Amino acid sequence: MKKDIETRSDIDSLMVSFYRRATGDDVIGFIFTDVAHLDLEAHLPVIGDFWEAILFRSVNYRRRGRNPLQLHGLLNDKVRLLPQHFEMWLEIFRKTVDENFCGETADFLKLRAGAIATRMLEFVSS
């Protein structure tokens, strides 16, 4: 039986699974590998801090002084981020959550991911 997301370790495990799938995807993989040249070793702690802040109110991400909208805006300057990119990101994200976890926190994470995808798409489209 799957458990809910309860710890930072759960988030880290989820992010490893998500990025493994996303970087190999035919629709969005190139954004991570060829455009952003994502260094997963460096990125995973940052994205873990981001989701930990959302789920467990950690302040670690805030201390990094990063702005996700601004960062995705810069990425959008390199390659136009389209609705289908955000849709695929969200589909992969939700599927990865569902395959690994279930419960109130997992459901909240998927809800927030949807809101974030919508906000980012609005930002890069404006």
Secondary structure as the mmCIF struct_conf table of DSSP 4:
data_model
#
loop_
_struct_conf.conf_type_id
_struct_conf.id
_struct_conf.beg_label_comp_id
_struct_conf.beg_label_asym_id
_struct_conf.beg_label_seq_id
_struct_conf.end_label_comp_id
_struct_conf.end_label_asym_id
_struct_conf.end_label_seq_id
BEND BEND1 THR A 7 THR A 7
HELX_RH_AL_P HELX_RH_AL_P1 ARG A 8 THR A 23
TURN_TY1_P TURN_TY1_P1 GLY A 24 GLY A 24
TURN_TY1_P TURN_TY1_P2 ASP A 26 ILE A 28
HELX_RH_AL_P HELX_RH_AL_P2 GLY A 29 PHE A 30
HELX_RH_PI_P HELX_RH_PI_P1 ILE A 31 VAL A 35
BEND BEND2 ALA A 36 ALA A 36
HELX_RH_AL_P HELX_RH_AL_P3 LEU A 40 PHE A 56
BEND BEND3 VAL A 59 VAL A 59
HELX_RH_AL_P HELX_RH_AL_P4 ASN A 60 ARG A 64
TURN_TY1_P TURN_TY1_P3 GLY A 65 GLY A 65
HELX_RH_AL_P HELX_RH_AL_P5 PRO A 68 LYS A 78
BEND BEND4 VAL A 79 VAL A 79
HELX_RH_AL_P HELX_RH_AL_P6 PRO A 83 ASN A 100
BEND BEND5 GLY A 103 GLY A 103
HELX_RH_AL_P HELX_RH_AL_P7 GLU A 104 SER A 125
#
